[in-house]
Amino acid sequence: ADDIRRCRWTAFAIFVFAAGIYAATAARDIVVGDTPEFLTAALTWGVPHPSGYPLLVLLGRAFTWLPVGGLLFRANLVAAAANPVGTRNTRW
């Protein structure tokens, strides 16, 4: 039981650390790559290139309702939320 508790706290600490790093370095504006396409799709309920990435568009739109930073920064926070979850799950 003690090992499981330690493992969970370690996973939580990794999640918090990664989330802080990603949030601190999230793009405040449009950057090169697919970012402009995904941001436009999220803000206009559009469809980016084929396959559409519906979950990314929905999450991006939901994150625009957060009361922090600028509109594009809030949409870019999707990566700051998703990547630490993957990091934590890798540790788990």
KOLFI-958901 format. One record per atom (N, C-alpha, C): residue number from 1; residue in one letter; atom name; x, y, z. Coordinates in Angstrom, 2 decimals, decimal comma, m for minus. Example, Ala and Ser with C-alpha at 12.3 -4.5 7.8 and 13.67 -1.06 7.14 Angstrom:
BEGIN
+-----+----+----+---------+---------+---------+
:   i : aa : at :      xx :      yy :      zz :
+-----+----+----+---------+---------+---------+
:   1 :  A :  N :   13,19 :   m5,69 :    7,80 :
:   1 :  A : CA :   12,30 :   m4,50 :    7,80 :
:   1 :  A :  C :   13,20 :   m3,30 :    7,80 :
:   2 :  S :  N :   12,85 :   m2,25 :    7,08 :
:   2 :  S : CA :   13,67 :   m1,06 :    7,14 :
:   2 :  S :  C :   12,90 :    0,03 :    7,87 :
+-----+----+----+---------+---------+---------+
***
This chain:
BEGIN
+-----+----+----+---------+---------+---------+
:   i : aa : at :      xx :      yy :      zz :
+-----+----+----+---------+---------+---------+
:   1 :  A :  N :    0,83 :   m1,20 :    0,00 :
:   1 :  A : CA :    0,00 :    0,00 :    0,00 :
:   1 :  A :  C :    0,87 :    1,26 :    0,00 :
:   2 :  D :  N :    2,00 :    1,17 :    0,71 :
:   2 :  D : CA :    2,88 :    2,34 :    0,79 :
:   2 :  D :  C :    3,53 :    2,63 :   m0,56 :
:   3 :  D :  N :    3,89 :    1,56 :   m1,29 :
:   3 :  D : CA :    4,49 :    1,72 :   m2,61 :
:   3 :  D :  C :    3,50 :    2,35 :   m3,59 :
:   4 :  I :  N :    2,26 :    1,93 :   m3,51 :
:   4 :  I : CA :    1,22 :    2,48 :   m4,40 :
:   4 :  I :  C :    1,02 :    3,95 :   m4,10 :
:   5 :  R :  N :    0,97 :    4,31 :   m2,83 :
:   5 :  R : CA :    0,78 :    5,71 :   m2,45 :
:   5 :  R :  C :    1,96 :    6,56 :   m2,94 :
:   6 :  R :  N :    3,18 :    6,04 :   m2,78 :
:   6 :  R : CA :    4,36 :    6,76 :   m3,24 :
:   6 :  R :  C :    4,33 :    6,92 :   m4,76 :
:   7 :  C :  N :    3,92 :    5,86 :   m5,46 :
:   7 :  C : CA :    3,82 :    5,91 :   m6,92 :
:   7 :  C :  C :    2,80 :    6,95 :   m7,37 :
:   8 :  R :  N :    1,68 :    7,01 :   m6,68 :
:   8 :  R : CA :    0,65 :    7,99 :   m7,03 :
:   8 :  R :  C :    1,13 :    9,42 :   m6,79 :
:   9 :  W :  N :    1,79 :    9,64 :   m5,65 :
:   9 :  W : CA :    2,31 :   10,98 :   m5,38 :
:   9 :  W :  C :    3,40 :   11,38 :   m6,37 :
:  10 :  T :  N :    4,20 :   10,43 :   m6,76 :
:  10 :  T : CA :    5,23 :   10,71 :   m7,76 :
:  10 :  T :  C :    4,59 :   11,07 :   m9,09 :
:  11 :  A :  N :    3,57 :   10,31 :   m9,48 :
:  11 :  A : CA :    2,87 :   10,61 :  m10,73 :
:  11 :  A :  C :    2,20 :   11,98 :  m10,65 :
:  12 :  F :  N :    1,62 :   12,32 :   m9,52 :
:  12 :  F : CA :    0,99 :   13,63 :   m9,35 :
:  12 :  F :  C :    2,02 :   14,75 :   m9,42 :
:  13 :  A :  N :    3,17 :   14,55 :   m8,78 :
:  13 :  A : CA :    4,23 :   15,56 :   m8,81 :
:  13 :  A :  C :    4,75 :   15,77 :  m10,24 :
:  14 :  I :  N :    4,91 :   14,68 :  m10,98 :
:  14 :  I : CA :    5,33 :   14,80 :  m12,37 :
:  14 :  I :  C :    4,29 :   15,54 :  m13,19 :
:  15 :  F :  N :    3,02 :   15,24 :  m12,96 :
:  15 :  F : CA :    1,94 :   15,94 :  m13,66 :
:  15 :  F :  C :    1,97 :   17,43 :  m13,38 :
:  16 :  V :  N :    2,08 :   17,81 :  m12,12 :
:  16 :  V : CA :    2,08 :   19,24 :  m11,75 :
:  16 :  V :  C :    3,31 :   19,94 :  m12,33 :
:  17 :  F :  N :    4,47 :   19,30 :  m12,25 :
:  17 :  F : CA :    5,69 :   19,90 :  m12,79 :
:  17 :  F :  C :    5,57 :   20,09 :  m14,30 :
:  18 :  A :  N :    5,13 :   19,05 :  m15,02 :
:  18 :  A : CA :    4,99 :   19,16 :  m16,47 :
:  18 :  A :  C :    3,93 :   20,18 :  m16,85 :
:  19 :  A :  N :    2,83 :   20,23 :  m16,12 :
:  19 :  A : CA :    1,77 :   21,21 :  m16,42 :
:  19 :  A :  C :    2,30 :   22,63 :  m16,23 :
:  20 :  G :  N :    3,07 :   22,84 :  m15,19 :
:  20 :  G : CA :    3,64 :   24,17 :  m14,96 :
:  20 :  G :  C :    4,59 :   24,58 :  m16,07 :
:  21 :  I :  N :    5,44 :   23,66 :  m16,49 :
:  21 :  I : CA :    6,39 :   23,95 :  m17,57 :
:  21 :  I :  C :    5,64 :   24,25 :  m18,87 :
:  22 :  Y :  N :    4,67 :   23,42 :  m19,21 :
:  22 :  Y : CA :    3,93 :   23,63 :  m20,45 :
:  22 :  Y :  C :    3,12 :   24,93 :  m20,41 :
:  23 :  A :  N :    2,50 :   25,23 :  m19,29 :
:  23 :  A : CA :    1,71 :   26,46 :  m19,19 :
:  23 :  A :  C :    2,61 :   27,70 :  m19,27 :
:  24 :  A :  N :    3,78 :   27,61 :  m18,65 :
:  24 :  A : CA :    4,69 :   28,75 :  m18,66 :
:  24 :  A :  C :    5,27 :   29,01 :  m20,05 :
:  25 :  T :  N :    5,40 :   27,95 :  m20,85 :
:  25 :  T : CA :    6,01 :   28,12 :  m22,17 :
:  25 :  T :  C :    5,01 :   28,02 :  m23,32 :
:  26 :  A :  N :    3,71 :   27,98 :  m23,02 :
:  26 :  A : CA :    2,70 :   27,92 :  m24,08 :
:  26 :  A :  C :    2,76 :   29,18 :  m24,94 :
:  27 :  A :  N :    2,56 :   29,01 :  m26,22 :
:  27 :  A : CA :    2,62 :   30,13 :  m27,16 :
:  27 :  A :  C :    1,53 :   31,15 :  m26,82 :
:  28 :  R :  N :    1,92 :   32,41 :  m26,82 :
:  28 :  R : CA :    0,96 :   33,49 :  m26,54 :
:  28 :  R :  C :    0,29 :   33,99 :  m27,81 :
:  29 :  D :  N :    0,75 :   33,50 :  m28,95 :
:  29 :  D : CA :    0,25 :   33,99 :  m30,24 :
:  29 :  D :  C :    0,34 :   32,85 :  m31,24 :
:  30 :  I :  N :    0,13 :   33,16 :  m32,50 :
:  30 :  I : CA :    0,21 :   32,16 :  m33,55 :
:  30 :  I :  C :    1,68 :   31,87 :  m33,84 :
:  31 :  V :  N :    2,02 :   30,59 :  m33,95 :
:  31 :  V : CA :    3,39 :   30,18 :  m34,29 :
:  31 :  V :  C :    3,35 :   29,34 :  m35,56 :
:  32 :  V :  N :    4,50 :   28,96 :  m36,05 :
:  32 :  V : CA :    4,58 :   28,23 :  m37,31 :
:  32 :  V :  C :    4,05 :   26,80 :  m37,17 :
:  33 :  G :  N :    3,70 :   26,20 :  m38,29 :
:  33 :  G : CA :    3,21 :   24,82 :  m38,28 :
:  33 :  G :  C :    1,70 :   24,77 :  m38,45 :
:  34 :  D :  N :    1,11 :   23,77 :  m37,82 :
:  34 :  D : CA :   m0,34 :   23,60 :  m37,91 :
:  34 :  D :  C :   m1,10 :   24,47 :  m36,93 :
:  35 :  T :  N :   m0,41 :   25,15 :  m36,04 :
:  35 :  T : CA :   m1,07 :   25,93 :  m35,00 :
:  35 :  T :  C :   m2,10 :   26,91 :  m35,55 :
:  36 :  P :  N :   m1,80 :   27,73 :  m36,58 :
:  36 :  P : CA :   m2,81 :   28,67 :  m37,07 :
:  36 :  P :  C :   m4,07 :   27,96 :  m37,56 :
:  37 :  E :  N :   m3,88 :   26,83 :  m38,23 :
:  37 :  E : CA :   m5,03 :   26,08 :  m38,74 :
:  37 :  E :  C :   m5,89 :   25,54 :  m37,61 :
:  38 :  F :  N :   m5,27 :   24,98 :  m36,60 :
:  38 :  F : CA :   m6,02 :   24,43 :  m35,48 :
:  38 :  F :  C :   m6,68 :   25,52 :  m34,64 :
:  39 :  L :  N :   m5,99 :   26,63 :  m34,44 :
:  39 :  L : CA :   m6,59 :   27,73 :  m33,69 :
:  39 :  L :  C :   m7,79 :   28,30 :  m34,42 :
:  40 :  T :  N :   m7,66 :   28,48 :  m35,73 :
:  40 :  T : CA :   m8,79 :   28,98 :  m36,52 :
:  40 :  T :  C :   m9,96 :   28,01 :  m36,46 :
:  41 :  A :  N :   m9,69 :   26,73 :  m36,56 :
:  41 :  A : CA :  m10,76 :   25,73 :  m36,49 :
:  41 :  A :  C :  m11,43 :   25,75 :  m35,13 :
:  42 :  A :  N :  m10,65 :   25,88 :  m34,07 :
:  42 :  A : CA :  m11,23 :   25,89 :  m32,72 :
:  42 :  A :  C :  m12,07 :   27,14 :  m32,48 :
:  43 :  L :  N :  m11,62 :   28,27 :  m32,99 :
:  43 :  L : CA :  m12,33 :   29,52 :  m32,73 :
:  43 :  L :  C :  m13,56 :   29,70 :  m33,61 :
:  44 :  T :  N :  m13,61 :   29,01 :  m34,74 :
:  44 :  T : CA :  m14,74 :   29,19 :  m35,66 :
:  44 :  T :  C :  m15,58 :   27,93 :  m35,83 :
:  45 :  W :  N :  m15,32 :   26,91 :  m35,03 :
:  45 :  W : CA :  m15,98 :   25,61 :  m35,16 :
:  45 :  W :  C :  m15,73 :   25,02 :  m36,54 :
:  46 :  G :  N :  m14,57 :   25,32 :  m37,12 :
:  46 :  G : CA :  m14,23 :   24,83 :  m38,44 :
:  46 :  G :  C :  m13,65 :   23,43 :  m38,39 :
:  47 :  V :  N :  m13,23 :   22,95 :  m39,55 :
:  47 :  V : CA :  m12,60 :   21,64 :  m39,66 :
:  47 :  V :  C :  m11,22 :   21,85 :  m40,25 :
:  48 :  P :  N :  m10,17 :   21,46 :  m39,49 :
:  48 :  P : CA :   m8,84 :   21,56 :  m40,08 :
:  48 :  P :  C :   m8,69 :   20,50 :  m41,17 :
:  49 :  H :  N :   m7,53 :   20,22 :  m41,61 :
:  49 :  H : CA :   m7,33 :   19,27 :  m42,70 :
:  49 :  H :  C :   m7,93 :   17,89 :  m42,37 :
:  50 :  P :  N :   m8,05 :   17,02 :  m43,38 :
:  50 :  P : CA :   m8,75 :   15,75 :  m43,21 :
:  50 :  P :  C :   m8,36 :   14,97 :  m41,97 :
:  51 :  S :  N :   m9,30 :   14,36 :  m41,44 :
:  51 :  S : CA :   m9,50 :   13,65 :  m40,19 :
:  51 :  S :  C :  m10,13 :   14,62 :  m39,21 :
:  52 :  G :  N :   m9,92 :   15,91 :  m39,40 :
:  52 :  G : CA :  m10,66 :   16,92 :  m38,67 :
:  52 :  G :  C :  m10,26 :   17,17 :  m37,24 :
:  53 :  Y :  N :   m9,65 :   16,20 :  m36,57 :
:  53 :  Y : CA :   m9,24 :   16,36 :  m35,18 :
:  53 :  Y :  C :  m10,37 :   16,93 :  m34,33 :
:  54 :  P :  N :  m11,53 :   16,25 :  m34,28 :
:  54 :  P : CA :  m12,68 :   16,82 :  m33,59 :
:  54 :  P :  C :  m12,46 :   17,05 :  m32,10 :
:  55 :  L :  N :  m11,75 :   16,15 :  m31,43 :
:  55 :  L : CA :  m11,52 :   16,34 :  m30,00 :
:  55 :  L :  C :  m10,65 :   17,57 :  m29,75 :
:  56 :  L :  N :   m9,64 :   17,76 :  m30,57 :
:  56 :  L : CA :   m8,77 :   18,93 :  m30,41 :
:  56 :  L :  C :   m9,55 :   20,22 :  m30,65 :
:  57 :  V :  N :  m10,41 :   20,24 :  m31,63 :
:  57 :  V : CA :  m11,22 :   21,43 :  m31,91 :
:  57 :  V :  C :  m12,17 :   21,71 :  m30,74 :
:  58 :  L :  N :  m12,83 :   20,68 :  m30,23 :
:  58 :  L : CA :  m13,76 :   20,87 :  m29,11 :
:  58 :  L :  C :  m13,04 :   21,33 :  m27,85 :
:  59 :  L :  N :  m11,90 :   20,70 :  m27,54 :
:  59 :  L : CA :  m11,13 :   21,12 :  m26,37 :
:  59 :  L :  C :  m10,58 :   22,53 :  m26,53 :
:  60 :  G :  N :  m10,10 :   22,83 :  m27,75 :
:  60 :  G : CA :   m9,60 :   24,18 :  m28,01 :
:  60 :  G :  C :  m10,69 :   25,22 :  m27,80 :
:  61 :  R :  N :  m11,88 :   24,92 :  m28,26 :
:  61 :  R : CA :  m13,00 :   25,85 :  m28,09 :
:  61 :  R :  C :  m13,35 :   25,99 :  m26,60 :
:  62 :  A :  N :  m13,37 :   24,88 :  m25,88 :
:  62 :  A : CA :  m13,68 :   24,93 :  m24,45 :
:  62 :  A :  C :  m12,63 :   25,74 :  m23,68 :
:  63 :  F :  N :  m11,37 :   25,58 :  m24,06 :
:  63 :  F : CA :  m10,30 :   26,31 :  m23,36 :
:  63 :  F :  C :  m10,36 :   27,80 :  m23,63 :
:  64 :  T :  N :  m11,00 :   28,23 :  m24,71 :
:  64 :  T : CA :  m11,11 :   29,67 :  m24,97 :
:  64 :  T :  C :  m12,02 :   30,36 :  m23,96 :
:  65 :  W :  N :  m12,77 :   29,59 :  m23,20 :
:  65 :  W : CA :  m13,67 :   30,17 :  m22,19 :
:  65 :  W :  C :  m12,98 :   30,38 :  m20,85 :
:  66 :  L :  N :  m11,72 :   29,93 :  m20,74 :
:  66 :  L : CA :  m10,99 :   30,13 :  m19,49 :
:  66 :  L :  C :  m10,73 :   31,62 :  m19,26 :
:  67 :  P :  N :  m10,77 :   32,07 :  m18,02 :
:  67 :  P : CA :  m10,57 :   33,50 :  m17,75 :
:  67 :  P :  C :   m9,11 :   33,90 :  m17,53 :
:  68 :  V :  N :   m8,19 :   33,41 :  m18,37 :
:  68 :  V : CA :   m6,77 :   33,77 :  m18,23 :
:  68 :  V :  C :   m6,19 :   34,14 :  m19,59 :
:  69 :  G :  N :   m5,28 :   35,08 :  m19,61 :
:  69 :  G : CA :   m4,53 :   35,41 :  m20,82 :
:  69 :  G :  C :   m5,38 :   35,79 :  m22,01 :
:  70 :  G :  N :   m4,72 :   35,85 :  m23,17 :
:  70 :  G : CA :   m5,39 :   36,18 :  m24,42 :
:  70 :  G :  C :   m6,09 :   34,97 :  m25,03 :
:  71 :  L :  N :   m6,87 :   35,23 :  m26,04 :
:  71 :  L : CA :   m7,67 :   34,18 :  m26,68 :
:  71 :  L :  C :   m6,79 :   33,06 :  m27,26 :
:  72 :  L :  N :   m5,75 :   33,42 :  m27,99 :
:  72 :  L : CA :   m4,89 :   32,40 :  m28,59 :
:  72 :  L :  C :   m4,10 :   31,62 :  m27,53 :
:  73 :  F :  N :   m3,68 :   32,31 :  m26,48 :
:  73 :  F : CA :   m2,99 :   31,63 :  m25,39 :
:  73 :  F :  C :   m3,89 :   30,60 :  m24,74 :
:  74 :  R :  N :   m5,15 :   30,96 :  m24,51 :
:  74 :  R : CA :   m6,08 :   30,02 :  m23,89 :
:  74 :  R :  C :   m6,29 :   28,79 :  m24,77 :
:  75 :  A :  N :   m6,39 :   28,99 :  m26,08 :
:  75 :  A : CA :   m6,55 :   27,85 :  m26,98 :
:  75 :  A :  C :   m5,28 :   27,00 :  m26,99 :
:  76 :  N :  N :   m4,13 :   27,61 :  m26,88 :
:  76 :  N : CA :   m2,87 :   26,86 :  m26,85 :
:  76 :  N :  C :   m2,68 :   26,10 :  m25,55 :
:  77 :  L :  N :   m3,45 :   26,42 :  m24,52 :
:  77 :  L : CA :   m3,35 :   25,71 :  m23,26 :
:  77 :  L :  C :   m3,85 :   24,27 :  m23,35 :
:  78 :  V :  N :   m4,49 :   23,92 :  m24,45 :
:  78 :  V : CA :   m4,90 :   22,52 :  m24,64 :
:  78 :  V :  C :   m3,68 :   21,62 :  m24,56 :
:  79 :  A :  N :   m2,60 :   22,02 :  m25,22 :
:  79 :  A : CA :   m1,36 :   21,23 :  m25,17 :
:  79 :  A :  C :   m0,80 :   21,21 :  m23,76 :
:  80 :  A :  N :   m0,92 :   22,33 :  m23,06 :
:  80 :  A : CA :   m0,41 :   22,39 :  m21,69 :
:  80 :  A :  C :   m1,22 :   21,50 :  m20,76 :
:  81 :  A :  N :   m2,44 :   21,16 :  m21,12 :
:  81 :  A : CA :   m3,25 :   20,25 :  m20,31 :
:  81 :  A :  C :   m3,09 :   18,80 :  m20,75 :
:  82 :  A :  N :   m2,95 :   18,57 :  m22,04 :
:  82 :  A : CA :   m2,91 :   17,20 :  m22,56 :
:  82 :  A :  C :   m1,54 :   16,54 :  m22,36 :
:  83 :  N :  N :   m0,48 :   17,27 :  m22,57 :
:  83 :  N : CA :    0,85 :   16,68 :  m22,49 :
:  83 :  N :  C :    1,22 :   16,19 :  m21,09 :
:  84 :  P :  N :    0,92 :   16,94 :  m20,02 :
:  84 :  P : CA :    1,23 :   16,39 :  m18,69 :
:  84 :  P :  C :    0,42 :   15,13 :  m18,36 :
:  85 :  V :  N :   m0,78 :   15,02 :  m18,90 :
:  85 :  V : CA :   m1,57 :   13,81 :  m18,68 :
:  85 :  V :  C :   m0,85 :   12,61 :  m19,31 :
:  86 :  G :  N :   m0,34 :   12,80 :  m20,52 :
:  86 :  G : CA :    0,43 :   11,74 :  m21,16 :
:  86 :  G :  C :    1,70 :   11,42 :  m20,40 :
:  87 :  T :  N :    2,36 :   12,44 :  m19,90 :
:  87 :  T : CA :    3,57 :   12,24 :  m19,11 :
:  87 :  T :  C :    3,26 :   11,47 :  m17,84 :
:  88 :  R :  N :    2,18 :   11,84 :  m17,17 :
:  88 :  R : CA :    1,80 :   11,15 :  m15,94 :
:  88 :  R :  C :    1,42 :    9,70 :  m16,23 :
:  89 :  N :  N :    0,69 :    9,48 :  m17,31 :
:  89 :  N : CA :    0,29 :    8,12 :  m17,66 :
:  89 :  N :  C :    1,49 :    7,25 :  m18,03 :
:  90 :  T :  N :    2,52 :    7,86 :  m18,59 :
:  90 :  T : CA :    3,73 :    7,12 :  m18,90 :
:  90 :  T :  C :    4,41 :    6,68 :  m17,62 :
:  91 :  R :  N :    4,42 :    7,53 :  m16,63 :
:  91 :  R : CA :    5,03 :    7,21 :  m15,33 :
:  91 :  R :  C :    4,22 :    6,16 :  m14,60 :
:  92 :  W :  N :    2,92 :    6,23 :  m14,74 :
:  92 :  W : CA :    2,02 :    5,33 :  m14,02 :
:  92 :  W :  C :    2,33 :    3,92 :  m14,38 :
+-----+----+----+---------+---------+---------+
***
